[in-house]
Structures are given as structure tokens and as C-alpha cells.
Amino acid sequence: MMLEDQQTKIKEKVLRNFLAEDGTLKHFPAQLKKKLIVLEHLAAGLEAGRSYTEPEINAYIKRYDEDYATIRREWIIHRFMSRELDIYTLNPPEQWTRWDELH
């Protein structure tokens, strides 16, 4: 089996385990690899190049989970987003911490 197929299977399994049928988060993963998969999935709904205010980011995250502060902070820590003066911008995927490069 190709590596890409394995990665797709891993990603699908993690998302099945942590997301409810309506797309909301059942709970936030503790394991880094699984956490990054969920963060990447949630970030996929944001527009590249668009600036978001903190209330806009919070409202977006609340559609998936009430604990918007944790997810927002994790996005910053793992370089999915950058923040400057409470304005959030999605970073290019090349800057994101990659779950598929962890051992």
C-alpha cells in the first residue's frame, strides 16, 4: 500500500473517532498527531489570505467546539495561523506543523 493511502486511512479514522456526525468535535485529542489532524481539518474551512478578528475566529470555532480558546491557541502554537494585534490570518499549509512527519 502506498504511503499516501495509509495517511488518508489514518486521517479518516482519527476524524471518525473525534468528530460527531454533524461535524462537531466530540472531544479534543490529547495525542499530538491526532490533535494536528483535527486542527488541520478545522483550519481547512478558513479562507487563505483573509484577516479574521478574534470574535470571527471564536464564532467559527464555536461551530465545532465550545472551547474556542484552546483551538485558537493550538492553531497559533502549531503555525496554522498567525496573530498580530488580535487579527488572525491563516498561514500557508507549508508552515503548518505536519502530523504526517511525526514518528
N, CA, C and O of each residue as an XYZ file, in Angstrom:
412
protein
N       0.845     -1.189      0.000
C       0.000      0.000      0.000
C       0.889      1.250      0.000
O       1.923      1.297      0.667
N       0.467      2.235     -0.748
C       1.247      3.473     -0.833
C       1.124      4.282      0.459
O       0.119      4.204      1.166
N       2.162      5.054      0.747
C       2.186      5.878      1.948
C       0.997      6.832      1.993
O       0.401      7.045      3.049
N       0.657      7.405      0.836
C      -0.453      8.351      0.775
C      -1.772      7.692      1.188
O      -2.578      8.295      1.897
N      -1.983      6.458      0.744
C      -3.192      5.715      1.121
C      -3.241      5.483      2.623
O      -4.288      5.635      3.252
N      -2.091      5.112      3.194
C      -2.020      4.895      4.643
C      -2.349      6.177      5.390
O      -3.092      6.154      6.372
N      -1.799      7.296      4.929
C      -2.044      8.582      5.588
C      -3.521      8.964      5.499
O      -4.089      9.484      6.460
N      -4.141      8.705      4.347
C      -5.559      9.003      4.183
C      -6.381      8.161      5.153
O      -7.316      8.660      5.779
N      -6.033      6.893      5.274
C      -6.754      5.997      6.197
C      -6.603      6.466      7.645
O      -7.576      6.481      8.399
N      -5.389      6.846      8.030
C      -5.134      7.334      9.392
C      -5.985      8.578      9.651
O      -6.664      8.677     10.673
N      -5.936      9.510      8.723
C      -6.671     10.766      8.868
C      -8.176     10.504      8.990
O      -8.836     11.064      9.865
N      -8.710      9.659      8.119
C     -10.151      9.352      8.155
C     -10.545      8.703      9.476
O     -11.594      9.018     10.038
N      -9.706      7.796      9.972
C     -10.001      7.111     11.225
C     -10.015      8.103     12.395
O     -10.919      8.068     13.230
N      -9.030      8.968     12.450
C      -8.957      9.964     13.529
C     -10.189     10.877     13.484
O     -10.812     11.137     14.513
N     -10.530     11.354     12.296
C     -11.686     12.248     12.173
C     -12.970     11.528     12.557
O     -13.842     12.125     13.189
N     -13.104     10.255     12.189
C     -14.285      9.467     12.591
C     -14.365      9.354     14.105
O     -15.449      9.436     14.680
N     -13.213      9.164     14.754
C     -13.187      8.986     16.206
C     -13.459     10.268     16.982
O     -14.027     10.221     18.073
N     -13.063     11.409     16.435
C     -13.145     12.648     17.205
C     -14.243     13.603     16.759
O     -14.547     14.564     17.466
N     -14.844     13.356     15.597
C     -15.914     14.244     15.129
C     -17.248     13.512     15.172
O     -17.345     12.340     14.810
N     -18.279     14.233     15.623
C     -19.632     13.687     15.598
C     -20.139     13.735     14.154
O     -19.504     14.338     13.289
N     -21.278     13.100     13.900
C     -21.813     13.075     12.539
C     -22.107     14.468     11.992
O     -22.028     14.696     10.785
N     -22.447     15.398     12.883
C     -22.747     16.772     12.436
C     -21.488     17.614     12.239
O     -21.573     18.799     11.915
N     -20.312     16.996     12.438
C     -19.056     17.709     12.225
C     -18.499     18.380     13.468
O     -17.387     18.908     13.442
N     -19.261     18.366     14.562
C     -18.748     18.970     15.793
C     -17.737     18.020     16.437
O     -17.720     16.817     16.175
N     -16.912     18.599     17.272
C     -15.855     17.844     17.942
C     -16.439     17.111     19.141
O     -17.063     17.729     20.003
N     -16.239     15.791     19.200
C     -16.677     15.023     20.375
C     -15.797     15.417     21.560
O     -16.291     15.757     22.635
N     -14.501     15.365     21.342
C     -13.521     15.864     22.315
C     -12.211     16.096     21.581
O     -11.963     15.537     20.513
N     -11.389     16.930     22.179
C     -10.133     17.329     21.548
C      -9.061     16.289     21.881
O      -8.857     15.968     23.052
N      -8.373     15.760     20.864
C      -7.360     14.722     21.121
C      -6.197     15.238     21.966
O      -5.797     16.398     21.866
N      -5.670     14.351     22.795
C      -4.504     14.698     23.606
C      -3.211     14.384     22.851
O      -2.221     15.105     22.976
N      -3.229     13.314     22.076
C      -2.031     12.892     21.340
C      -1.740     13.882     20.217
O      -2.639     14.251     19.460
N      -0.480     14.314     20.110
C      -0.088     15.362     19.165
C      -0.506     15.048     17.723
O      -1.089     15.896     17.049
N      -0.212     13.847     17.258
C      -0.512     13.501     15.868
C      -2.016     13.653     15.589
O      -2.408     14.239     14.580
N      -2.843     13.128     16.481
C      -4.301     13.205     16.308
C      -4.790     14.648     16.432
O      -5.686     15.079     15.706
N      -4.191     15.379     17.356
C      -4.541     16.793     17.543
C      -4.277     17.581     16.256
O      -5.106     18.390     15.839
N      -3.129     17.343     15.635
C      -2.771     18.054     14.399
C      -3.723     17.704     13.256
O      -4.051     18.564     12.439
N      -4.166     16.450     13.195
C      -5.127     16.053     12.158
C      -6.431     16.821     12.338
O      -6.997     17.318     11.364
N      -6.908     16.920     13.565
C      -8.154     17.646     13.844
C      -7.968     19.140     13.577
O      -8.840     19.770     12.978
N      -6.854     19.710     14.007
C      -6.596     21.135     13.771
C      -6.546     21.443     12.274
O      -7.082     22.456     11.823
N      -5.898     20.563     11.511
C      -5.807     20.734     10.064
C      -7.199     20.677      9.433
O      -7.527     21.476      8.556
N      -8.007     19.729      9.887
C      -9.370     19.575      9.366
C     -10.197     20.845      9.637
O     -10.900     21.332      8.752
N     -10.108     21.367     10.853
C     -10.876     22.568     11.211
C     -10.370     23.796     10.455
O     -11.161     24.646     10.047
N      -9.064     23.886     10.270
C      -8.477     25.041      9.573
C      -8.844     25.053      8.091
O      -8.827     26.105      7.452
N      -9.174     23.882      7.546
C      -9.494     23.779      6.118
C     -10.704     24.638      5.721
O     -10.862     24.978      4.549
N     -11.539     24.981      6.670
C     -12.725     25.782      6.369
C     -12.480     27.283      6.366
O     -13.385     28.063      6.070
N     -11.268     27.686      6.691
C     -10.937     29.115      6.711
C     -10.385     29.553      5.360
O      -9.822     28.751      4.615
N     -10.553     30.820      5.060
C     -10.073     31.364      3.781
C      -8.617     31.813      3.884
O      -8.248     32.569      4.782
N      -7.806     31.338      2.956
C      -6.398     31.758      2.900
C      -6.338     33.240      2.536
O      -7.088     33.702      1.677
N      -5.458     33.971      3.180
C      -5.257     35.372      2.848
C      -6.256     36.324      3.484
O      -6.091     37.540      3.386
N      -7.280     35.803      4.130
C      -8.272     36.668      4.768
C      -7.864     36.953      6.212
O      -7.334     36.080      6.899
N      -8.113     38.171      6.661
C      -7.855     38.524      8.062
C      -9.141     38.325      8.852
O     -10.221     38.732      8.424
N      -9.007     37.699     10.002
C     -10.146     37.445     10.876
C      -9.949     38.180     12.190
O      -8.844     38.210     12.731
N     -11.013     38.770     12.703
C     -10.937     39.342     14.045
C     -11.070     38.192     15.043
O     -11.500     37.095     14.686
N     -10.702     38.452     16.284
C     -10.813     37.397     17.292
C     -12.262     36.910     17.437
O     -12.486     35.701     17.504
N     -13.267     37.828     17.488
C     -14.657     37.338     17.571
C     -15.066     36.479     16.364
O     -15.843     35.536     16.518
N     -14.554     36.792     15.173
C     -14.868     35.979     13.986
C     -14.268     34.576     14.109
O     -14.924     33.581     13.801
N     -13.020     34.513     14.560
C     -12.371     33.207     14.743
C     -13.104     32.412     15.818
O     -13.350     31.218     15.651
N     -13.451     33.073     16.919
C     -14.170     32.384     18.001
C     -15.503     31.827     17.494
O     -15.863     30.694     17.811
N     -16.223     32.612     16.718
C     -17.524     32.184     16.188
C     -17.344     30.989     15.243
O     -18.138     30.049     15.263
N     -16.304     31.035     14.427
C     -16.027     29.915     13.511
C     -15.761     28.632     14.311
O     -16.336     27.581     14.030
N     -14.883     28.739     15.306
C     -14.520     27.552     16.094
C     -15.720     27.029     16.880
O     -15.878     25.816     17.023
N     -16.561     27.919     17.387
C     -17.727     27.511     18.188
C     -18.691     26.628     17.402
O     -19.477     25.892     17.998
N     -18.639     26.692     16.081
C     -19.483     25.797     15.277
C     -19.059     24.346     15.479
O     -19.841     23.425     15.247
N     -17.821     24.151     15.911
C     -17.277     22.803     16.101
C     -17.081     22.428     17.562
O     -17.223     21.264     17.935
N     -16.754     23.418     18.388
C     -16.446     23.142     19.791
C     -16.590     24.413     20.620
O     -16.262     25.507     20.162
N     -17.083     24.255     21.839
C     -17.257     25.408     22.726
C     -15.922     25.985     23.208
O     -15.830     27.175     23.510
N     -14.910     25.155     23.277
C     -13.612     25.600     23.801
C     -12.775     26.251     22.700
O     -11.736     25.733     22.289
N     -13.263     27.399     22.240
C     -12.583     28.084     21.135
C     -11.190     28.568     21.520
O     -10.305     28.633     20.667
N     -10.981     28.907     22.788
C      -9.679     29.443     23.213
C      -8.569     28.405     23.029
O      -7.473     28.739     22.578
N      -8.854     27.143     23.379
C      -7.845     26.083     23.233
C      -7.499     25.876     21.770
O      -6.322     25.826     21.414
N      -8.507     25.755     20.921
C      -8.252     25.503     19.498
C      -7.534     26.683     18.866
O      -6.610     26.493     18.075
N      -7.940     27.879     19.199
C      -7.285     29.083     18.668
C      -5.809     29.097     19.078
O      -4.932     29.365     18.256
N      -5.547     28.810     20.339
C      -4.171     28.790     20.852
C      -3.354     27.693     20.148
O      -2.202     27.918     19.778
N      -3.950     26.516     19.968
C      -3.248     25.417     19.291
C      -2.939     25.779     17.839
O      -1.880     25.415     17.327
N      -3.842     26.485     17.174
C      -3.572     26.935     15.798
C      -2.342     27.828     15.753
O      -1.526     27.725     14.837
N      -2.211     28.706     16.745
C      -1.055     29.616     16.798
C       0.218     28.810     17.104
O       1.232     28.969     16.425
N       0.161     27.951     18.122
C       1.326     27.158     18.533
C       1.863     26.330     17.369
O       3.074     26.248     17.165
N       0.963     25.724     16.615
C       1.375     24.810     15.541
C       1.414     25.493     14.173
O       1.444     24.830     13.136
N       1.414     26.821     14.187
C       1.623     27.667     12.993
C       0.550     27.526     11.902
O       0.807     27.819     10.734
N      -0.642     27.079     12.285
C      -1.746     27.082     11.318
C      -2.175     28.529     11.054
O      -2.585     28.883      9.949
N      -2.068     29.348     12.097
C      -2.456     30.760     11.992
C      -1.393     31.625     12.643
O      -0.607     31.169     13.473
N      -1.396     32.894     12.237
C      -0.589     33.866     12.956
C      -1.527     34.948     13.466
O      -2.598     35.188     12.909
N      -1.093     35.590     14.537
C      -1.905     36.631     15.157
C      -1.054     37.873     15.323
O       0.081     37.823     15.796
N      -1.637     38.984     14.918
C      -0.982     40.266     15.126
C      -2.051     41.273     15.495
O      -2.979     41.512     14.723
N      -1.922     41.875     16.694
C      -2.898     42.855     17.184
C      -4.324     42.320     17.102
O      -5.222     43.002     16.609
N      -4.529     41.092     17.589
C      -5.841     40.429     17.615
C      -6.461     40.209     16.237
O      -7.671     40.012     16.121
N      -5.637     40.243     15.202
C      -6.083     39.884     13.850
C      -5.415     38.553     13.508
O      -4.197     38.407     13.612
N      -6.231     37.596     13.102
C      -5.753     36.243     12.807
C      -5.735     36.007     11.305
O      -6.669     36.378     10.595
N      -4.666     35.388     10.831
C      -4.520     35.076      9.418
C      -4.073     33.628      9.288
O      -3.187     33.177     10.014
N      -4.686     32.900      8.361
C      -4.306     31.523      8.097
C      -2.944     31.521      7.413
O      -2.743     32.213      6.415
N      -2.011     30.742      7.954
C      -0.695     30.617      7.328
C      -0.778     29.643      6.154
O      -1.680     28.807      6.106
N       0.163     29.746      5.202
C       0.200     28.754      4.120
C       0.448     27.364      4.715
O       1.191     27.239      5.688
N      -0.164     26.317      4.145
C      -0.009     24.954      4.686
C       1.444     24.517      4.870
O       1.727     23.679      5.725
N       2.368     25.070      4.083
C       3.779     24.695      4.231
C       4.313     25.053      5.619
O       5.272     24.439      6.085
N       3.707     26.034      6.281
C       4.175     26.463      7.606
C       3.563     25.647      8.741
O       4.057     25.678      9.868
N       2.501     24.926      8.448
C       1.805     24.176      9.492
C       2.679     23.053     10.021
O       3.483     22.487      9.280
N       2.527     22.726     11.302
C       3.183     21.552     11.856
C       2.523     20.335     11.225
O       1.303     20.182     11.282
N       3.324     19.480     10.630
C       2.791     18.355      9.856
C       2.651     17.098     10.708
O       3.633     16.612     11.269
N       1.450     16.581     10.804
C       1.233     15.342     11.566
C       1.874     14.144     10.872
O       2.307     13.198     11.529
N       1.932     14.189      9.535
C       2.430     13.032      8.790
C       3.967     12.963      8.780
O       4.546     12.042      8.203
N       4.620     13.940      9.422
C       6.078     13.895      9.538
C       6.526     13.524     10.943
O       7.722     13.486     11.232
N       5.560     13.248     11.817
C       5.893     12.836     13.191
C       6.179     11.341     13.210
O       5.669     10.592     12.377
N       6.989     10.917     14.155
C       7.300      9.486     14.259
C       6.588      8.891     15.451
O       6.719      7.696     15.714
